[in-house]
Amino acid sequence: MPTAIGHCVVTGAYGYSGRYIARRLLERGCRVTTLTNSASRTEPYGGRVPARPLEFSNPAGLEASLRGADVLINTYWVRFNCRYFTFEEAVRNSAALFDAARRAGVKRVVHVSITNPSKESPFEYFRGKARVEDALRATGLSHAVLRPAVLFGGADILVNNIAWALRRFPVFGVFGDGAYRIQPIHVEDFADLAVDLAERTDDVVVDAIGPETFTYRGLVEAVAAAIGVRKPIVSVPASVGYAAARLASWFTGDIVLTREEIGGLMAGLLYVDAPAQGRIALTAWAREHAAALGTRYASELDRRLDRVKPYGQA
């Protein structure tokens, strides 16, 4: 049965998915606080979502920031290893956050994971996500685990940058045959799901996938059709695709794709046999937003390292 949430803490409410989640909570009459490393960013809620520091090295401070909250919704993670952050740090930090929530008396945690996490995975991203889920279960707190494959809409990176590459380059390369599947969910559907789960009390794991399943090649074709771009979509070996991604990373000053991301995609880890949880179809959304989609590159590193500029603003 749904329960009313008085006070919810959202990690990263000035960022991407956290921003949509915080808005949904405010619409439902909740009091919202964010834990963030970007407190200097413009607060996008008219002063209704105060920020407290996301200080993983300060357990007492984390506990104090969480005290009095009914629910913690955690969107914190890192996309890849680099000199600024690592998966191993993210695992430790997440465990510290959950332990602080337990000590603070938080009643429920909603945590964002990934489809097909496994401690036996050859990919550190998926291993790390599995370890974080275990750390949450070990607290004994009431919890929901959300496992999205890919988010799109708003200030997303993957779909936007596919469109950007289609607009900019003479050909688009897919890794191997491109037949591996992917199930994107719109960020607004994802936020609705997160808030719905925050109002429940049962321990649950939900695969957060949208209403459309694509092959990767099919996803690229759908985006190309939506923005009205005709480009050859060619199969390339994963090694060649990774080399092209490295070159694009140099060109953009970002990390466009990692070897692990290519491997997880080709291994089918962004697909699950589960019912759709979202309503917004990527094909319809992309057609509606075709004029703007992919006109600017979305940089992961810029968003992570610039803690002042509003998230997603070029």
N, C-alpha and C positions, 0 to 999 in steps of 0.2 A: 504493500500500500504506500502511496506517496506520502511524504511528510514535509511539513513546511520548513524551509531553511531560513533561519534568522540572520546568520552571519556566515559568509563564505570567503575563504582566502583562495585566490587564484594566482598561481605562479605565472609570470609573464603576461599580465593583462594589458601591457602596453605594446605587446608584440603581435603575432599573427593569430593563431587559433585562440589564444587567451583573450584577445580583444573581443572576439565574437561571443565567447563564453561569458565574459563579464557583462556585456550588453544584455544578454538573455537573462542573466541573474537580476540585473537592475530592473528589467521589464517585469519580472515576477515579484518585485518588491523586496528583494534581498539587500542586505547591507554587504558591500563587497570591499575587500582590501586586496592589494596585490603585493606579492613578494617579487622583487625585480632587481636586476643589476642595472637597469636603465631609468633610474628615478629622475634623471634630468630631462628625459623626453617630455614633450608636451602631454599633459594628462588629457585624454580625449573624451572625458565623461563629464565635463563641467564641474570638476571638483568633487565628484561623488565617489571616486575610487582612490583613496589615499595609498601611498606607496611606502613599503618598508623594505629594508635591504635584505637581499637573498644571500646572507652570509653563512655559507656552509661551514666555515672554520670557526664559527661562533655558536655552538650548540645552545647556550643559554639565551642568546639573542633570538635565535630561530624559535625556540620554545616560547619566549615572551611574545613574539610577533604572531604566533598561532593561538595563543591562549584566548579563550572565549569564542573561537570559531566552531561552528557546527560541522562544516565540511571544508576539506582541502581539495581543490581541483588542480592537479599537477600536470603542466604541459612541458616542464623542463626536460631538456635532453640536448645532445649535440649531434650534428649530422655526420661528422667525420673527425678523424684525428688530425690535429695540426699543432703548431707550436703554441697556440693560444688555449687549446682545450683538447681533452682526450676522452675516449669512451671510458677508460678506467676511472678517471676523475668523476665522470658523470655518474657512474655506478655508485661510487663512494658517496658523492653528494646526495644522490637520491635516497640512499639508505639513511643518511644523516637527517634528511628532511622528514622522512617517515617516522624515524625515531623521535624527533622533536614533536611531531604531531601527536604521537602516542602519549608522550610525557605531558603535553599541553592539554590533553583531554578532548582532542578533536574526535568527533563521533564517527565520521566517515571520510574516506578518501576515494576520489575518482582519479584514476591515473591513466595517462595516455601512453600506450605501448606501440606495438607494430604487429602486423599480421605475421603469423608463423615464427614467433620467437622460440629459440631452443638453445639450451646450454651446450648442446652437441653441434651446433651450427658451425660450418667452416668460416662464417662471417662474424667478425667481432661485434658489429652493430647488433645483429640478432641474438648473439650470446649475451651481450650486455643488457639488452631489453629483457631477456629471460631472467637474468640475475636480479634485476630491479623488481620484477614482478614477485620473485621469491622473497625479496626483502620486505615488500609490502605485506605479503601474506604472513610473514614471521611476526609482524607487529600484533596480530590478532584483531586489528581494527576492521570494522565493517568497510567493505571496499567494492569498487567496480573497476574493472580493467577494460579500457577501450583500445581496440586494436585496428587502427586505420591502415589502409594500404598507402594511399596518396591523397592529399588534400588539394582541392583546386578552388578557385574563386578568390576575389579580393586581391590580396598581395601575394598570391602563391608564386612559387619559383619554378617548379617542373614544367607545368603546362605553359606558363608564360614564356619560358626560355625555349621550349620546343617551337613555339610560334615565332620567337625572335630569330632562331636559327633558320627557320623556313623562309622568313622574310629576307634574311641577309645573305645566305650562302646559295651557291648554284645547285647543290645537291644536299640531301639529308641522308646520313648513314644510320641504319639500325644494326644492332649487334646480332650477328648470326642471321637466322631466318626471321627473327622478329615475331615468332609465333607464341612466345610466352605471354601470359595474360596479366592484366592489371585492372584494378577495380577502384577508380577514384571516387571520392565522396566530396560534395561541396562543403565548404567550411561552415556555412550556416546550418546545414543539416547536422554536421558534426557537433556544433555548439548546442543545438537543440537536444541531441542525444546525450551529451555530457551533463546538461542540466537536468534532464529527465532522470538520469541515473543517480545524480546527486540527491534527488528527492526520495530515493528508495532506501531500503535497509538491508537487502539481501546481498550476499557475495556473488558476484556475477562477472563473467568475461564475455564481451560482446565484440564480434568482428564488425567494425564500422566501415561498411562498404556501400557504394552508391548503386543506383539502379541499372547502370550499364557496365558490362564487362567487355574489355577490348583486348585484342592482341596488342603488343606494343606497336607493331607496324600499323594496325588498325587505328590506334590512338593518334599516331602521327598523321595518318591519312585524314582522320576526322578533323583534326585541328587545321590542316592545310585547306580542306574544303571549306571550313567555317570562315577562314580569313581570306579566302579567294586566291590562294597561292598555288600555282602549279609548278612543282619541282620534282625531279626524279628522286625516289626513295629507294636507296640501294642497300643491299646486304653487305656488311663488312665483317671480317673476323673481329672477335672481341679485342684482340691485341691492337689492331689497327684503330678501332673505335676509341680505345683508351688513349692511344697516342694522339688522336685528333682532339680528345677532351683535354689532354695536357697542353696542346697547342692553344686551344681556346681559353684555357685557364691563364696562360701567359698573356693572351690578347686582352682578356677582360680584367685581369688582376684578381680573379676569384678562383675557387676550386669548383669547376663546372660539374665534374663527375669523378668519382673515385673508382678504383678497380673493384672495391667491395660492392659499391652500388650497382655496377654493371653485373657483377657475379650474382648478387641477390635477385636482380631483375630477371636475368636469364635462367636462374634456377626456379622461377615461378613462385617466389616467396611473397609476391604482392598480389597473390590470388588465393582465395579460400572458397570452399564449397559451403556457402552460408547464405541465408536470406539477406536481401538488401535492407539497409537501414535508412538510406537517404532517398529523397524524392526528386531532387534537382538533377536533371540529365546533363552531362557535360556537353553533349552535342548541341542541345538547345541553348545552353548558357554561352558556349563559345560563339555561336552565331549572333546572339544578342550583344556580345561584347567584342565583336570582330574588329571594330574600328580601332580599339585601344590595345587589344591583345597582342603582346609581343613587340610593341613599338619601342620598348626600352628593355634592356637587359636587367634582370633581377639578380643582384649579387648577394650571396649568402654571407660572405665575409664583411661586406659593407654594413649589412644589417646587424651583424653580431658585434662589430667593433665600434660603430658609430652609435654612442649611447645618448645622443642628444636629438638628432634628426628623427622626426616621426617615422615609425616602422613602415618600410615599403616605399617611402618617398625618395624619388631619384635625386 
